[in-house]
Amino acid sequence: MAKRFIPLTEVSEILDISSAQAYALVRSGELPAIKIGGRGQWRVETTVLEDYIQRMYSQTRDFVRANGDD
């Protein structure tokens, strides 16, 4: 069974960004997440991460169309 939620460390690995960048995406609200447990560990739902990735593809396409491929 696939995991429903993943920690920010896995998010950063999947997106190939630093942990600080993953945390910044969550804190800004750009990547929705929840805090779980007594220590307040951030978790991102895998479907939400996929939605975020697709949204970034769409925004990138729009940017390239508007600004060229520089």
Beta strands, then each sheet from edge to edge (+ up, - down):
strand 1: 5-7
strand 2: 34-36
strand 3: 41-45
sheet 1: 1+ 3- 2+
end
